[in-house]
Amino acid sequence: MCTSDFQETQRSPALKGSRSLRCYFNLVNSHETIIDHDGIEVSDLDQARSVAHEAVTEMVKTGEAAVGDWRGWRMVVAGGSGVALFTLDLGHFLA
């Protein structure tokens, strides 16, 4: 995984000292948002990054993320409070 694929937003104070974190993997472009209502529990931000990377890679591999359909989209990973933890540009995977 290339760390330059991820864009940090702000660090959530809730990450300090917590044992797990529920993350929501929302897909966003300039006109639409696909909300992840379920989220998943992760142990830390590094695991959230790995899960995000794996999810996008799988979308590309299975054809769910066709080049024309997902250009301009990004995955915004948010914590339970709704604060964005980091953003992953899907365009990096479609090039």
DSSP file (Angstrom, degrees, kcal/mol; ACC not computed):
  #  RESIDUE AA STRUCTURE BP1 BP2  ACC     N-H-->O    O-->H-N    N-H-->O    O-->H-N    TCO  KAPPA ALPHA  PHI   PSI    X-CA   Y-CA   Z-CA
    1    1 A M              0   0    0      0, 0.0     2,-0.6     0, 0.0    49,-0.0   0.000 360.0 360.0 360.0 136.0    0.0    0.0    0.0
    2    2 A C    >   -     0   0    0      1,-0.1     3,-2.1     2,-0.0     4,-0.3  -0.833 360.0-151.1 -94.9 119.5    1.3    3.4   -0.9
    3    3 A T  G >  S+     0   0    0     -2,-0.6     3,-1.3     1,-0.3    -1,-0.1   0.728  93.4  69.9 -65.5 -18.9    0.8    5.9    1.9
    4    4 A S  G 3  S+     0   0    0      1,-0.2    -1,-0.3     3,-0.1    -2,-0.0   0.646  84.2  71.8 -72.5 -11.9    0.5    8.7   -0.6
    5    5 A D  G <  S+     0   0    0     -3,-2.1    84,-1.0    83,-0.1     2,-0.4   0.730  91.1  72.1 -69.4 -21.3   -2.8    7.2   -1.7
    6    6 A F  E <   -A   88   0A   0     -3,-1.3     2,-0.6    -4,-0.3    82,-0.2  -0.759  65.8-158.4-102.6 140.8   -4.3    8.5    1.6
    7    7 A Q  E     -A   87   0A   0     80,-2.8    80,-2.3    -2,-0.4     2,-0.1  -0.962  17.4-140.6-117.6 114.8   -5.0   12.0    2.5
    8    8 A E  E     -A   86   0A   0     -2,-0.6    78,-0.2    78,-0.2     3,-0.1  -0.457  18.6-177.2 -70.9 141.8   -5.2   12.7    6.2
    9    9 A T        -     0   0    0     76,-1.4     2,-0.4     1,-0.3    76,-0.2   0.673  57.2 -35.0-101.4 -90.8   -7.9   15.1    7.3
   10   10 A Q        -     0   0    0     74,-1.0     2,-0.4    76,-0.0    -1,-0.3  -0.973  57.9-110.8-134.3 153.0   -7.8   15.7   11.0
   11   11 A R        -     0   0    0     -2,-0.4    74,-0.1    -3,-0.1    73,-0.0  -0.673  31.4-134.8 -82.4 130.1   -6.9   13.4   13.9
   12   12 A S    >   -     0   0    0     -2,-0.4     3,-1.8     1,-0.1     4,-0.4  -0.698   4.7-140.4 -85.5 133.1   -9.8   12.6   16.1
   13   13 A P  G >  S+     0   0    0      0, 0.0     3,-1.2     0, 0.0    -1,-0.1   0.777  99.9  71.8 -60.9 -24.2   -9.2   12.9   19.9
   14   14 A A  G 3  S+     0   0    0      1,-0.3     4,-0.2     3,-0.1    -3,-0.0   0.701  85.7  66.6 -65.5 -18.4  -11.3    9.7   20.2
   15   15 A L  G X  S+     0   0    0     -3,-1.8     3,-0.9     2,-0.1     2,-0.5   0.762  77.6  97.2 -73.9 -24.8   -8.4    7.7   18.7
   16   16 A K  T <  S-     0   0    0     -3,-1.2     3,-0.1    -4,-0.4     0, 0.0  -0.518 104.8 -11.6 -72.2 119.3   -6.2    8.3   21.7
   17   17 A G  T 3  S+     0   0    0     -2,-0.5    -1,-0.3     1,-0.2     2,-0.2   0.450  97.2 135.1  77.4  -0.4   -6.3    5.4   24.1
   18   18 A S    <   -     0   0    0     -3,-0.9    -1,-0.2    -4,-0.2     3,-0.1  -0.534  49.5-147.6 -84.2 153.0   -9.2    3.6   22.5
   19   19 A R  S    S+     0   0    0      1,-0.2     2,-0.3    -2,-0.2    -1,-0.1   0.821  78.1   6.2 -87.7 -34.0   -9.2   -0.1   21.9
   20   20 A S        -     0   0    0      2,-0.0     2,-0.4    21,-0.0    -1,-0.2  -0.958  61.8-152.7-145.8 165.6  -11.3   -0.1   18.8
   21   21 A L  E     -E   42   0B   0     21,-2.8    21,-2.9    -2,-0.3     2,-0.6  -0.999  15.2-134.5-142.2 132.6  -12.9    2.3   16.4
   22   22 A R  E     -E   41   0B   0     -2,-0.4    58,-0.4    19,-0.2     2,-0.4  -0.810  29.4-167.1 -88.6 124.1  -15.9    2.0   14.2
   23   23 A C  E     -E   40   0B   0     17,-3.0    17,-2.2    -2,-0.6     2,-0.5  -0.890  12.3-152.2-114.8 144.7  -15.2    3.3   10.8
   24   24 A Y  E     -B   78   0A   0     54,-2.7    54,-2.5    -2,-0.4     2,-1.0  -0.964   7.1-150.8-116.9 129.3  -17.6    4.1    8.0
   25   25 A F  E     -B   77   0A   0     -2,-0.5     2,-0.3    52,-0.2    52,-0.2  -0.761  22.8-177.7-106.3  86.6  -16.4    3.9    4.4
   26   26 A N  E     -B   76   0A   0     50,-2.1    50,-2.9    -2,-1.0     2,-0.5  -0.626  20.4-140.7 -90.0 142.0  -18.4    6.4    2.5
   27   27 A L  E     +BC  75  34A   0      7,-2.5     7,-3.5    -2,-0.3     2,-0.4  -0.900  29.6 177.9-103.4 127.9  -18.1    6.9   -1.3
   28   28 A V  E     +BC  74  33A   0     46,-3.0    46,-2.3    -2,-0.5     2,-0.2  -0.978  16.8 164.3-136.6 138.7  -18.2   10.6   -2.4
   29   29 A N        -     0   0    0      3,-2.6    44,-0.1    -2,-0.4    43,-0.1  -0.751  58.4 -83.2-133.0-170.1  -18.0   12.6   -5.5
   30   30 A S  S    S+     0   0    0     -2,-0.2     3,-0.1    42,-0.2    43,-0.1   0.663 126.0  28.4 -72.6 -13.6  -19.0   16.2   -6.2
   31   31 A H  S    S+     0   0    0      1,-0.2     2,-0.3     0, 0.0    -1,-0.2   0.561 120.7  33.1-119.8 -13.1  -22.6   15.3   -6.9
   32   32 A E        -     0   0    0      2,-0.0    -3,-2.6    -3,-0.0     2,-0.4  -0.983  50.9-157.7-149.9 152.2  -23.4   12.2   -4.8
   33   33 A T  E     -C   28   0A   0     -2,-0.3     2,-0.7    -5,-0.2    -5,-0.2  -0.997   5.8-159.4-133.8 130.3  -22.6   10.4   -1.6
   34   34 A I  E     -C   27   0A   0     -7,-3.5    -7,-2.5    -2,-0.4     2,-0.3  -0.940  24.3-147.5-108.1 110.9  -23.0    6.7   -0.9
   35   35 A I        -     0   0    0     -2,-0.7     2,-0.9    -9,-0.2    -9,-0.1  -0.596   9.5-141.0 -86.4 134.5  -23.2    6.3    2.8
   36   36 A D        +     0   0    0     -2,-0.3   -10,-0.1     1,-0.2    -1,-0.0  -0.845  22.5 179.9 -88.1 104.7  -21.9    3.3    4.7
   37   37 A H  S    S+     0   0    0     -2,-0.9    -1,-0.2     1,-0.1   -11,-0.0   0.681  74.2  44.2 -82.5 -17.8  -24.5    2.9    7.4
   38   38 A D  S    S+     0   0    0     -3,-0.1    -1,-0.1   -15,-0.0    -2,-0.1   0.889  79.3 179.6 -95.6 -46.3  -23.0   -0.2    9.0
   39   39 A G        -     0   0    0    -14,-0.1     2,-0.3   -17,-0.1   -15,-0.2   0.013  24.3-109.0  66.1 177.5  -19.3    0.5    9.3
   40   40 A I  E     -E   23   0B   0    -17,-2.2   -17,-3.0   -19,-0.1     2,-0.4  -0.975  19.5-109.8-141.2 156.7  -16.8   -2.0   10.8
   41   41 A E  E     -E   22   0B   0     -2,-0.3     2,-0.3   -19,-0.2   -19,-0.2  -0.728  37.5-179.7 -85.4 132.9  -14.8   -2.1   14.0
   42   42 A V  E     -E   21   0B   0    -21,-2.9   -21,-2.8    -2,-0.4     3,-0.1  -0.916  33.1-131.0-128.7 158.7  -11.0   -1.7   13.5
   43   43 A S  S    S-     0   0    0     -2,-0.3     2,-0.3   -23,-0.2    -1,-0.1   0.808  82.2 -20.2 -79.8 -29.0   -8.2   -1.8   16.0
   44   44 A D  S  > S-     0   0    0    -23,-0.1     4,-1.8     1,-0.1    -1,-0.2  -0.952  75.2 -81.9-164.7 179.6   -6.6    1.4   14.8
   45   45 A L  H  > S+     0   0    0     -2,-0.3     4,-2.3     1,-0.2     5,-0.2   0.827 121.6  58.8 -66.2 -33.2   -6.2    3.9   11.9
   46   46 A D  H  > S+     0   0    0      2,-0.2     4,-2.1     1,-0.2    -1,-0.2   0.906 106.4  47.9 -63.5 -40.5   -3.6    1.7   10.2
   47   47 A Q  H  > S+     0   0    0      2,-0.2     4,-2.6     1,-0.2    -2,-0.2   0.890 109.2  53.8 -66.8 -37.7   -6.1   -1.2   10.0
   48   48 A A  H  X S+     0   0    0     -4,-1.8     4,-2.4     1,-0.2    -2,-0.2   0.905 108.5  50.0 -61.4 -41.2   -8.8    1.2    8.7
   49   49 A R  H  X S+     0   0    0     -4,-2.3     4,-2.5     2,-0.2    -2,-0.2   0.910 111.0  49.2 -62.6 -42.8   -6.3    2.3    5.9
   50   50 A S  H  X S+     0   0    0     -4,-2.1     4,-2.6     2,-0.2    -2,-0.2   0.918 111.6  48.5 -63.3 -43.7   -5.7   -1.4    5.1
   51   51 A V  H  X S+     0   0    0     -4,-2.6     4,-2.5     2,-0.2    -2,-0.2   0.913 112.2  49.1 -63.2 -43.1   -9.4   -2.2    4.9
   52   52 A A  H  X S+     0   0    0     -4,-2.4     4,-2.3     2,-0.2     5,-0.2   0.933 112.5  47.7 -62.0 -46.3  -10.0    0.8    2.7
   53   53 A H  H  X S+     0   0    0     -4,-2.5     4,-2.4     1,-0.2    -2,-0.2   0.922 113.3  47.9 -61.2 -45.9   -7.2   -0.1    0.4
   54   54 A E  H  X S+     0   0    0     -4,-2.6     4,-2.4     1,-0.2    -1,-0.2   0.889 110.6  52.2 -62.6 -40.7   -8.4   -3.8    0.2
   55   55 A A  H  X S+     0   0    0     -4,-2.5     4,-2.1     2,-0.2    -2,-0.2   0.927 112.6  43.5 -63.9 -45.4  -12.0   -2.7   -0.5
   56   56 A V  H  X S+     0   0    0     -4,-2.3     4,-2.1     2,-0.2    -2,-0.2   0.912 113.1  52.1 -68.0 -41.3  -11.1   -0.4   -3.4
   57   57 A T  H  X S+     0   0    0     -4,-2.4     4,-2.5    -5,-0.2    -2,-0.2   0.910 110.9  48.3 -59.3 -42.5   -8.7   -3.0   -4.8
   58   58 A E  H  X S+     0   0    0     -4,-2.4     4,-2.5     2,-0.2     6,-0.3   0.885 108.1  54.5 -66.1 -39.3  -11.5   -5.6   -4.7
   59   59 A M  H  X>S+     0   0    0     -4,-2.1     6,-2.1     1,-0.2     5,-1.2   0.906 112.6  43.6 -60.1 -41.5  -13.9   -3.2   -6.4
   60   60 A V  H ><5S+     0   0    0     -4,-2.1     3,-0.8     4,-0.2    -2,-0.2   0.925 113.4  51.2 -68.7 -45.1  -11.5   -2.7   -9.2
   61   61 A K  H 3<5S+     0   0    0     -4,-2.5    -2,-0.2     1,-0.2    -1,-0.2   0.871 113.3  43.6 -62.1 -39.8  -10.6   -6.4   -9.5
   62   62 A T  H 3<5S-     0   0    0     -4,-2.5    -1,-0.2    -5,-0.1    -2,-0.2   0.511 115.0-112.3 -86.4  -4.8  -14.3   -7.6   -9.6
   63   63 A G  T <<5S+     0   0    0     -3,-0.8     3,-0.3    -4,-0.5    -3,-0.2   0.475  84.9 120.4  88.6   1.4  -15.3   -4.8  -12.1
   64   64 A E  S   <S+     0   0    0     -5,-1.2     2,-0.9    -6,-0.3    -4,-0.2   0.844  74.3  54.0 -64.9 -31.7  -17.5   -2.9   -9.6
   65   65 A A  S    S-     0   0    0     -6,-2.1    -1,-0.3    -9,-0.1     2,-0.2  -0.664  78.8-176.0-105.4  76.5  -15.2    0.1  -10.1
   66   66 A A     >  -     0   0    0     -2,-0.9     4,-1.7    -3,-0.3     3,-0.5  -0.488  34.7-116.7 -70.6 143.5  -15.2    0.6  -13.9
   67   67 A V  H  > S+     0   0    0      1,-0.2     4,-0.9     2,-0.2     3,-0.3   0.887 111.3  43.9 -50.4 -51.7  -12.9    3.4  -14.9
   68   68 A G  H  4 S+     0   0    0      1,-0.2    -1,-0.2     2,-0.2     3,-0.1   0.815 113.7  51.3 -67.2 -30.5  -15.6    5.6  -16.4
   69   69 A D  H  4 S+     0   0    0     -3,-0.5    -1,-0.2     1,-0.2    -2,-0.2   0.793 116.0  35.6 -78.5 -28.7  -18.0    5.1  -13.6
   70   70 A W  H >< S+     0   0    0     -4,-1.7     3,-1.9    -3,-0.3    -1,-0.2   0.375  77.5 123.8-114.0   3.4  -15.7    5.9  -10.6
   71   71 A R  T 3< S+     0   0    0     -4,-0.9     3,-0.1     1,-0.3    -5,-0.0  -0.448  80.9  24.4 -63.3 137.3  -13.4    8.7  -11.9
   72   72 A G  T 3  S+     0   0    0      1,-0.3    -1,-0.3    -2,-0.1   -42,-0.2   0.393  98.8 119.8  87.5  -3.3  -13.7   11.7   -9.5
   73   73 A W    <   -     0   0    0     -3,-1.9    17,-1.5   -44,-0.1    18,-0.6  -0.604  39.3-174.1 -91.7 154.8  -14.9    9.5   -6.6
   74   74 A R  E     -BD  28  89A   0    -46,-2.3   -46,-3.0    15,-0.2     2,-0.6  -0.979  25.8-123.5-141.8 155.4  -13.1    9.2   -3.3
   75   75 A M  E     -BD  27  88A   0     13,-3.4    13,-2.9    -2,-0.3     2,-0.7  -0.903  23.6-162.2 -99.7 119.5  -13.6    7.0   -0.2
   76   76 A V  E     -BD  26  87A   0    -50,-2.9   -50,-2.1    -2,-0.6     2,-0.6  -0.910   6.2-155.1-104.1 114.7  -14.0    9.2    2.9
   77   77 A V  E     -BD  25  86A   0      9,-2.7     8,-3.7    -2,-0.7     9,-1.4  -0.809  17.4-175.3 -95.6 121.8  -13.4    7.1    6.0
   78   78 A A  E     -BD  24  84A   0    -54,-2.5   -54,-2.7    -2,-0.6     6,-0.2  -0.850  19.4-128.5-119.0 150.6  -15.1    8.6    9.0
   79   79 A G    >   -     0   0    0      4,-2.3     3,-2.1    -2,-0.3   -56,-0.2  -0.237  47.2 -82.3 -82.8-179.4  -15.2    7.7   12.7
   80   80 A G  T 3  S+     0   0    0    -58,-0.4   -57,-0.1     1,-0.3    -1,-0.1   0.744 128.9  57.6 -58.3 -27.2  -18.3    7.2   14.8
   81   81 A S  T 3  S-     0   0    0      2,-0.1    -1,-0.3     1,-0.0     3,-0.1   0.567 117.7-110.9 -81.1  -7.7  -18.7   10.9   15.3
   82   82 A G  S <  S+     0   0    0     -3,-2.1     2,-0.3     1,-0.3    -2,-0.1   0.364  71.3 141.6  93.5  -5.4  -18.9   11.5   11.6
   83   83 A V        -     0   0    0      1,-0.1    -4,-2.3    -5,-0.1    -1,-0.3  -0.554  58.0-115.7 -72.9 130.4  -15.5   13.2   11.5
   84   84 A A  E     - D   0  78A   0     -2,-0.3   -74,-1.0    -6,-0.2    -6,-0.3  -0.503  29.9-175.8 -67.3 127.8  -13.5   12.3    8.4
   85   85 A L  E     -     0   0A   0     -8,-3.7   -76,-1.4     1,-0.4     2,-0.3   0.821  64.9 -22.6 -93.1 -39.5  -10.3   10.4    9.4
   86   86 A F  E     -AD   8  77A   0     -9,-1.4    -9,-2.7   -78,-0.2    -1,-0.4  -0.972  56.7-131.4-164.4 165.1   -8.8   10.1    5.9
   87   87 A T  E     -AD   7  76A   0    -80,-2.3   -80,-2.8    -2,-0.3     2,-0.5  -0.966   9.2-158.8-126.5 139.8   -9.7   10.1    2.3
   88   88 A L  E     -AD   6  75A   0    -13,-2.9   -13,-3.4    -2,-0.4     2,-0.6  -0.981  16.8-138.3-120.9 120.4   -8.7    7.7   -0.4
   89   89 A D  E >   - D   0  74A   0    -84,-1.0     3,-1.3    -2,-0.5     4,-0.4  -0.676   5.4-156.4 -80.3 116.4   -8.9    8.8   -4.1
   90   90 A L  T >> S+     0   0    0    -17,-1.5     3,-1.3    -2,-0.6     4,-0.9   0.760  87.0  74.0 -64.8 -24.2  -10.3    6.0   -6.2
   91   91 A G  H 3> S+     0   0    0    -18,-0.6     4,-0.8     1,-0.3     3,-0.4   0.789  85.3  64.2 -59.2 -29.8   -8.6    7.5   -9.3
   92   92 A H  H <4 S+     0   0    0     -3,-1.3    -1,-0.3     1,-0.2    -2,-0.2   0.797 106.2  44.2 -63.8 -27.9   -5.2    6.3   -8.0
   93   93 A F  H <4 S+     0   0    0     -3,-1.3    -1,-0.2    -4,-0.4    -2,-0.2   0.648 111.0  53.4 -90.2 -17.1   -6.5    2.7   -8.4
   94   94 A L  H  <        0   0    0     -4,-0.9    -2,-0.2    -3,-0.4    -1,-0.2   0.510 360.0 360.0 -97.5  -7.1   -8.1    3.2  -11.8
   95   95 A A     <        0   0    0     -4,-0.8    -1,-0.2    -3,-0.1    -2,-0.1   0.491 360.0 360.0 -70.5 360.0   -5.1    4.6  -13.6
